[in-house]
Amino acid sequence: MQARIDATSYLQSRLGQAMLALQAEVEASGLERSLLELVKIRVSQINGCAYCIDMHTKDAHAYGESEQRIYALNAWRETPFFSDRERAALEWAEALTLIGETHAPDEVFERVRRHFSDDELVALTFSVVTINGWNRLAVAFRLPVGTYQPQHAAAWAEEVKEEKTSRKARIVPLTAEGR
C-alpha cells in the first residue's frame, strides 16, 4: 500500500510535537510498560491499524512480553493469560475505543475502578486517547507497515525517563503570589 502522506516528516511540526508530548506524558504516567503495550495493541486491533499493530507487537516483545499473550490478545476474555488488572484495562480500552457504541458504561467503569487509582485511571484513559489518535493518523495516511524497528522502543523509554527526571527538577509550585 502506498503512503498518502509522509506523516513522519510532520512529527517535528507543532501538531506532531503536541502528539509526541501527550504520548510522553502517558509513558511517564507510572503505568506498567507491559500494560500500556497491551492496550496499544488491542486498540490498534479494533481500529484495524496494521502499522500500529506491527509497531506495538514489536515493542511489547522487545520489552519482554510473551508471544503467547500477544497472540491471544484479540481473545483476551477467553484466555487465562491476563491478570484482573490487565483485563480491566483491556475492557476499558475497548469501551472507549468503541465509545459511539458503548458510551463507556458505568458497570465497566466500576470494574476498572477496582483495579486503578483515580490518577491511574486518568492515565489509562489518556493512553487509550493517544493510541486512538495515532491509529487514525496511521490509517488515514496509510503509513507503510513493517518499517518500524523495535530498538526505538528502548530509546524512547530512556528519553521518557530522562524527560520525567528533568521535568521534576523544573516544577515550581503555584502560590497565591505566583499565579
C-alpha positions as CSV (number, residue, x, y, z in Angstrom):
1,M,0.0,0.0,0.0
2,Q,1.3,3.4,-0.9
3,A,1.5,6.1,1.8
4,R,-0.8,9.0,1.1
5,I,1.4,11.5,3.0
6,D,4.8,11.0,4.6
7,A,3.4,11.7,8.1
8,T,6.7,11.1,9.7
9,S,8.0,14.3,8.2
10,Y,5.4,16.2,10.2
11,L,6.5,14.9,13.6
12,Q,8.6,18.0,14.1
13,S,5.7,20.3,13.4
14,R,3.8,21.9,16.3
15,L,1.0,19.4,15.8
16,G,3.4,16.4,15.7
17,Q,5.2,17.7,18.8
18,A,1.9,18.1,20.6
19,M,1.0,14.4,20.0
20,L,4.5,13.3,21.0
21,A,4.3,15.4,24.2
22,L,1.0,13.8,25.1
23,Q,2.4,10.3,24.4
24,A,5.5,11.1,26.5
25,E,3.2,12.1,29.4
26,V,1.3,8.8,29.1
27,E,4.6,6.9,29.0
28,A,5.8,8.7,32.1
29,S,2.5,8.2,34.0
30,G,3.7,5.3,36.0
31,L,1.5,2.7,34.4
32,E,3.3,-0.6,33.7
33,R,5.0,-0.7,30.3
34,S,3.5,-4.1,29.6
35,L,0.0,-2.8,30.3
36,L,0.5,0.2,28.0
37,E,1.7,-2.0,25.2
38,L,-1.2,-4.4,25.6
39,V,-3.7,-1.6,25.5
40,K,-2.0,-0.1,22.4
41,I,-2.1,-3.5,20.6
42,R,-5.7,-4.2,21.5
43,V,-6.9,-0.7,20.5
44,S,-5.0,-1.0,17.2
45,Q,-6.6,-4.4,16.5
46,I,-10.1,-2.9,17.0
47,N,-9.2,0.0,14.7
48,G,-7.6,-2.2,12.1
49,C,-4.3,-0.2,12.2
50,A,-1.7,-2.5,10.7
51,Y,1.1,0.0,11.2
52,C,0.4,0.3,15.0
53,I,-0.2,-3.4,15.4
54,D,3.2,-4.1,13.9
55,M,4.9,-1.4,16.0
56,H,3.4,-2.3,19.3
57,T,3.7,-6.1,19.0
58,K,7.4,-5.5,18.2
59,D,7.7,-3.1,21.2
60,A,5.9,-5.4,23.5
61,H,8.2,-8.3,22.5
62,A,11.2,-6.1,22.9
63,Y,10.0,-5.2,26.5
64,G,9.7,-8.9,27.3
65,E,6.1,-9.6,26.6
66,S,5.4,-13.3,25.7
67,E,4.4,-14.2,22.3
68,Q,1.6,-16.3,23.7
69,R,0.0,-13.2,25.3
70,I,0.5,-11.1,22.3
71,Y,-1.1,-13.8,20.0
72,A,-4.0,-14.3,22.4
73,L,-4.7,-10.6,23.0
74,N,-7.6,-10.5,20.4
75,A,-9.3,-13.2,22.5
76,W,-8.2,-12.0,26.0
77,R,-11.6,-12.8,27.6
78,E,-11.2,-16.5,26.7
79,T,-7.7,-17.0,27.9
80,P,-6.1,-17.3,31.4
81,F,-3.0,-15.3,30.4
82,F,-4.0,-11.9,31.7
83,S,-4.3,-10.5,35.3
84,D,-7.5,-9.0,36.6
85,R,-5.9,-5.5,36.3
86,E,-4.9,-6.2,32.7
87,R,-8.4,-7.5,31.9
88,A,-10.0,-4.3,33.4
89,A,-7.6,-2.1,31.4
90,L,-8.4,-4.0,28.2
91,E,-12.2,-3.8,28.8
92,W,-11.9,0.0,29.4
93,A,-9.8,0.4,26.3
94,E,-12.4,-1.4,24.2
95,A,-15.3,0.6,25.7
96,L,-13.5,3.9,25.0
97,T,-12.4,2.9,21.5
98,L,-15.9,1.9,20.6
99,I,-17.4,4.8,22.5
100,G,-20.0,5.6,19.8
101,E,-21.5,2.1,20.5
102,T,-20.8,1.7,24.3
103,H,-20.9,5.2,25.7
104,A,-18.4,4.0,28.4
105,P,-20.8,2.0,30.5
106,D,-21.0,2.6,34.3
107,E,-20.5,-1.1,35.0
108,V,-17.3,-1.2,33.0
109,F,-16.1,2.0,34.8
110,E,-16.8,0.4,38.2
111,R,-14.9,-2.8,37.3
112,V,-11.9,-0.8,36.1
113,R,-12.0,1.5,39.2
114,R,-11.5,-1.6,41.4
115,H,-8.0,-2.0,39.9
116,F,-6.8,1.5,39.3
117,S,-6.5,4.7,41.4
118,D,-8.1,7.8,40.0
119,D,-4.6,9.0,38.8
120,E,-4.0,5.7,37.1
121,L,-7.5,5.6,35.6
122,V,-6.9,9.1,34.1
123,A,-3.5,7.9,32.7
124,L,-5.1,4.8,31.3
125,T,-7.8,6.8,29.6
126,F,-5.2,9.2,28.1
127,S,-3.3,6.1,26.9
128,V,-6.4,5.0,25.0
129,V,-6.9,8.5,23.7
130,T,-3.4,8.7,22.3
131,I,-3.3,5.3,20.6
132,N,-6.7,6.0,19.0
133,G,-5.2,9.3,17.7
134,W,-2.1,7.5,16.4
135,N,-4.3,4.8,14.8
136,R,-6.3,7.4,13.0
137,L,-3.2,9.2,11.7
138,A,-1.6,5.9,10.5
139,V,-4.7,4.6,8.8
140,A,-5.6,8.0,7.2
141,F,-2.1,8.5,5.8
142,R,-1.5,4.7,5.0
143,L,1.8,4.5,6.8
144,P,3.9,1.7,5.4
145,V,3.6,-1.4,7.5
146,G,6.8,-3.3,8.5
147,T,9.2,-0.4,8.5
148,Y,9.2,0.1,12.3
149,Q,12.1,-1.4,14.2
150,P,11.8,-2.0,18.0
151,Q,15.2,-0.5,19.0
152,H,13.2,2.7,19.0
153,A,11.3,1.4,22.0
154,A,14.3,1.2,24.2
155,A,15.5,4.7,23.1
156,W,12.0,6.1,23.6
157,A,11.8,4.6,27.2
158,E,15.2,6.2,28.0
159,E,14.1,9.6,26.6
160,V,10.8,9.4,28.6
161,K,12.7,8.6,31.8
162,E,15.2,11.4,31.3
163,E,12.4,13.9,30.5
164,K,10.4,12.9,33.6
165,T,13.5,13.4,35.7
166,S,14.3,16.8,34.2
167,R,10.6,17.9,34.4
168,K,10.5,17.1,38.1
169,A,13.5,19.4,38.6
170,R,11.7,22.2,36.8
171,I,8.4,22.0,38.6
172,V,7.7,25.2,40.6
173,P,4.7,25.1,42.9
174,L,2.0,27.6,42.3
175,T,1.5,30.0,45.2
176,A,-1.0,32.8,45.6
177,E,1.7,35.2,44.5
178,G,2.9,33.1,41.6
179,R,-0.4,32.7,39.8
